[in-house]
């Protein structure tokens, strides 16, 4: 099977990656899945990096509160 563009099969790959991420700790899974979702959004790289940074800060805060 041939794909005319890489985007034709990326959603399938991303879904597979998301499923495999479920085996990792929840904080890692949360950041990685958000990164995948943001990469699919078409936002500029700078915006994606900023939002991922925000997610990481939230995860760290949550983890600190639970300890």
NUDRENVEX-68715 format. One record per residue: residue number from 1; residue in three letters; x, y, z of N, C-alpha, C in turn. Coordinates in nm, 3 decimals, m for minus. Layout:
% residues N
+------+------+---------+---------+---------+---------+---------+---------+---------+---------+---------+
: resi : resn :   neast :  nnorth :     nup :  caeast : canorth :    caup :   ceast :  cnorth :     cup :
+------+------+---------+---------+---------+---------+---------+---------+---------+---------+---------+
:  NUM :  Ala :       X :       Y :       Z :       X :       Y :       Z :       X :       Y :       Z :
...
+------+------+---------+---------+---------+---------+---------+---------+---------+---------+---------+
% end
This chain:
% residues 67
+------+------+---------+---------+---------+---------+---------+---------+---------+---------+---------+
: resi : resn :   neast :  nnorth :     nup :  caeast : canorth :    caup :   ceast :  cnorth :     cup :
+------+------+---------+---------+---------+---------+---------+---------+---------+---------+---------+
:    1 :  Unk :   0.085 :  m0.117 :   0.000 :   0.000 :   0.000 :   0.000 :   0.089 :   0.123 :   0.000 :
:    2 :  Unk :   0.060 :   0.216 :  m0.089 :   0.138 :   0.338 :  m0.101 :   0.056 :   0.456 :  m0.051 :
:    3 :  Unk :   0.124 :   0.549 :   0.013 :   0.060 :   0.669 :   0.064 :   0.110 :   0.789 :  m0.015 :
:    4 :  Unk :   0.016 :   0.874 :  m0.054 :   0.055 :   0.990 :  m0.131 :   0.124 :   1.094 :  m0.044 :
:    5 :  Unk :   0.089 :   1.097 :   0.083 :   0.151 :   1.191 :   0.177 :   0.169 :   1.123 :   0.311 :
:    6 :  Unk :   0.267 :   1.170 :   0.387 :   0.291 :   1.109 :   0.518 :   0.170 :   1.128 :   0.609 :
:    7 :  Unk :   0.097 :   1.236 :   0.593 :  m0.020 :   1.262 :   0.675 :  m0.131 :   1.161 :   0.657 :
:    8 :  Unk :  m0.127 :   1.084 :   0.548 :  m0.231 :   0.985 :   0.524 :  m0.228 :   0.871 :   0.624 :
:    9 :  Unk :  m0.113 :   0.843 :   0.682 :  m0.107 :   0.733 :   0.777 :  m0.062 :   0.775 :   0.916 :
:   10 :  Unk :  m0.030 :   0.900 :   0.938 :   0.014 :   0.946 :   1.069 :  m0.090 :   0.926 :   1.180 :
:   11 :  Unk :  m0.218 :   0.954 :   1.155 :  m0.315 :   0.932 :   1.264 :  m0.312 :   0.788 :   1.316 :
:   12 :  Unk :  m0.296 :   0.691 :   1.227 :  m0.290 :   0.552 :   1.270 :  m0.167 :   0.526 :   1.356 :
:   13 :  Unk :  m0.054 :   0.582 :   1.316 :   0.069 :   0.566 :   1.392 :   0.055 :   0.634 :   1.528 :
:   14 :  Unk :   0.000 :   0.754 :   1.528 :  m0.017 :   0.826 :   1.653 :  m0.108 :   0.750 :   1.749 :
:   15 :  Unk :  m0.213 :   0.691 :   1.699 :  m0.303 :   0.612 :   1.785 :  m0.231 :   0.491 :   1.842 :
:   16 :  Unk :  m0.149 :   0.428 :   1.762 :  m0.071 :   0.313 :   1.809 :   0.026 :   0.357 :   1.919 :
:   17 :  Unk :   0.092 :   0.469 :   1.899 :   0.184 :   0.521 :   2.000 :   0.108 :   0.553 :   2.128 :
:   18 :  Unk :  m0.009 :   0.616 :   2.117 :  m0.089 :   0.650 :   2.235 :  m0.127 :   0.524 :   2.312 :
:   19 :  Unk :  m0.163 :   0.418 :   2.243 :  m0.199 :   0.293 :   2.310 :  m0.079 :   0.235 :   2.385 :
:   20 :  Unk :   0.038 :   0.238 :   2.322 :   0.158 :   0.185 :   2.386 :   0.201 :   0.270 :   2.504 :
:   21 :  Unk :   0.174 :   0.400 :   2.498 :   0.211 :   0.489 :   2.609 :   0.135 :   0.457 :   2.736 :
:   22 :  Unk :   0.020 :   0.395 :   2.725 :  m0.062 :   0.363 :   2.842 :   0.012 :   0.271 :   2.939 :
:   23 :  Unk :   0.119 :   0.205 :   2.893 :   0.195 :   0.116 :   2.980 :   0.299 :   0.192 :   3.063 :
:   24 :  Unk :   0.318 :   0.319 :   3.035 :   0.415 :   0.402 :   3.108 :   0.346 :   0.470 :   3.226 :
:   25 :  Unk :   0.425 :   0.524 :   3.318 :   0.365 :   0.598 :   3.430 :   0.274 :   0.710 :   3.379 :
:   26 :  Unk :   0.171 :   0.741 :   3.458 :   0.069 :   0.835 :   3.412 :   0.122 :   0.973 :   3.379 :
:   27 :  Unk :   0.222 :   1.020 :   3.454 :   0.274 :   1.154 :   3.425 :   0.348 :   1.158 :   3.291 :
:   28 :  Unk :   0.424 :   1.055 :   3.262 :   0.493 :   1.048 :   3.133 :   0.392 :   1.034 :   3.020 :
:   29 :  Unk :   0.294 :   0.950 :   3.041 :   0.189 :   0.928 :   2.942 :   0.115 :   1.057 :   2.911 :
:   30 :  Unk :   0.081 :   1.133 :   3.015 :   0.007 :   1.257 :   2.997 :   0.084 :   1.357 :   2.911 :
:   31 :  Unk :   0.211 :   1.375 :   2.940 :   0.294 :   1.470 :   2.865 :   0.312 :   1.423 :   2.721 :
:   32 :  Unk :   0.340 :   1.297 :   2.702 :   0.364 :   1.244 :   2.568 :   0.239 :   1.251 :   2.480 :
:   33 :  Unk :   0.125 :   1.216 :   2.537 :   0.000 :   1.220 :   2.459 :  m0.035 :   1.364 :   2.423 :
:   34 :  Unk :  m0.015 :   1.456 :   2.516 :  m0.042 :   1.597 :   2.486 :   0.051 :   1.645 :   2.375 :
:   35 :  Unk :   0.177 :   1.602 :   2.377 :   0.271 :   1.641 :   2.272 :   0.225 :   1.589 :   2.135 :
:   36 :  Unk :   0.176 :   1.467 :   2.132 :   0.125 :   1.411 :   2.006 :   0.004 :   1.490 :   1.958 :
:   37 :  Unk :  m0.089 :   1.517 :   2.049 :  m0.210 :   1.592 :   2.011 :  m0.175 :   1.731 :   1.960 :
:   38 :  Unk :  m0.081 :   1.796 :   2.026 :  m0.041 :   1.930 :   1.982 :   0.030 :   1.925 :   1.847 :
:   39 :  Unk :   0.108 :   1.820 :   1.824 :   0.177 :   1.809 :   1.695 :   0.078 :   1.793 :   1.580 :
:   40 :  Unk :  m0.037 :   1.735 :   1.611 :  m0.141 :   1.717 :   1.509 :  m0.221 :   1.844 :   1.485 :
:   41 :  Unk :  m0.207 :   1.942 :   1.576 :  m0.292 :   2.061 :   1.570 :  m0.254 :   2.161 :   1.461 :
:   42 :  Unk :  m0.131 :   2.154 :   1.414 :  m0.088 :   2.248 :   1.312 :  m0.040 :   2.381 :   1.368 :
:   43 :  Unk :  m0.029 :   2.390 :   1.500 :   0.020 :   2.512 :   1.563 :   0.169 :   2.531 :   1.533 :
:   44 :  Unk :   0.217 :   2.655 :   1.543 :   0.361 :   2.678 :   1.528 :   0.440 :   2.605 :   1.637 :
:   45 :  Unk :   0.561 :   2.569 :   1.606 :   0.646 :   2.494 :   1.698 :   0.661 :   2.567 :   1.831 :
:   46 :  Unk :   0.675 :   2.698 :   1.826 :   0.693 :   2.776 :   1.949 :   0.571 :   2.762 :   2.041 :
:   47 :  Unk :   0.453 :   2.764 :   1.983 :   0.329 :   2.749 :   2.061 :   0.320 :   2.610 :   2.121 :
:   48 :  Unk :   0.356 :   2.511 :   2.043 :   0.354 :   2.373 :   2.093 :   0.451 :   2.358 :   2.209 :
:   49 :  Unk :   0.572 :   2.411 :   2.195 :   0.672 :   2.401 :   2.301 :   0.623 :   2.469 :   2.429 :
:   50 :  Unk :   0.561 :   2.585 :   2.414 :   0.508 :   2.657 :   2.530 :   0.400 :   2.577 :   2.601 :
:   51 :  Unk :   0.310 :   2.519 :   2.523 :   0.201 :   2.442 :   2.583 :   0.251 :   2.314 :   2.649 :
:   52 :  Unk :   0.350 :   2.249 :   2.589 :   0.408 :   2.130 :   2.650 :   0.476 :   2.167 :   2.782 :
:   53 :  Unk :   0.544 :   2.282 :   2.782 :   0.605 :   2.330 :   2.906 :   0.501 :   2.350 :   3.015 :
:   54 :  Unk :   0.386 :   2.404 :   2.976 :   0.277 :   2.422 :   3.074 :   0.227 :   2.289 :   3.128 :
:   55 :  Unk :   0.214 :   2.192 :   3.042 :   0.169 :   2.059 :   3.084 :   0.271 :   1.998 :   3.181 :
:   56 :  Unk :   0.398 :   2.012 :   3.150 :   0.502 :   1.958 :   3.237 :   0.496 :   2.024 :   3.374 :
:   57 :  Unk :   0.478 :   2.156 :   3.377 :   0.468 :   2.227 :   3.506 :   0.347 :   2.177 :   3.586 :
:   58 :  Unk :   0.235 :   2.155 :   3.517 :   0.116 :   2.104 :   3.586 :   0.140 :   1.965 :   3.644 :
:   59 :  Unk :   0.206 :   1.880 :   3.568 :   0.235 :   1.743 :   3.613 :   0.327 :   1.748 :   3.735 :
:   60 :  Unk :   0.428 :   1.833 :   3.730 :   0.522 :   1.845 :   3.842 :   0.449 :   1.895 :   3.966 :
:   61 :  Unk :   0.361 :   1.995 :   3.949 :   0.284 :   2.046 :   4.062 :   0.197 :   1.936 :   4.123 :
:   62 :  Unk :   0.127 :   1.861 :   4.036 :   0.041 :   1.752 :   4.084 :   0.122 :   1.648 :   4.160 :
:   63 :  Unk :   0.237 :   1.615 :   4.104 :   0.322 :   1.514 :   4.167 :   0.374 :   1.563 :   4.302 :
:   64 :  Unk :   0.408 :   1.692 :   4.310 :   0.455 :   1.750 :   4.435 :   0.346 :   1.754 :   4.541 :
:   65 :  Unk :   0.222 :   1.780 :   4.498 :   0.110 :   1.783 :   4.591 :   0.077 :   1.645 :   4.646 :
:   66 :  Unk :   0.101 :   1.542 :   4.568 :   0.065 :   1.407 :   4.611 :   0.172 :   1.343 :   4.699 :
:   67 :  Unk :   0.289 :   1.403 :   4.706 :   0.396 :   1.344 :   4.788 :   0.394 :   1.394 :   4.928 :
+------+------+---------+---------+---------+---------+---------+---------+---------+---------+---------+
% end
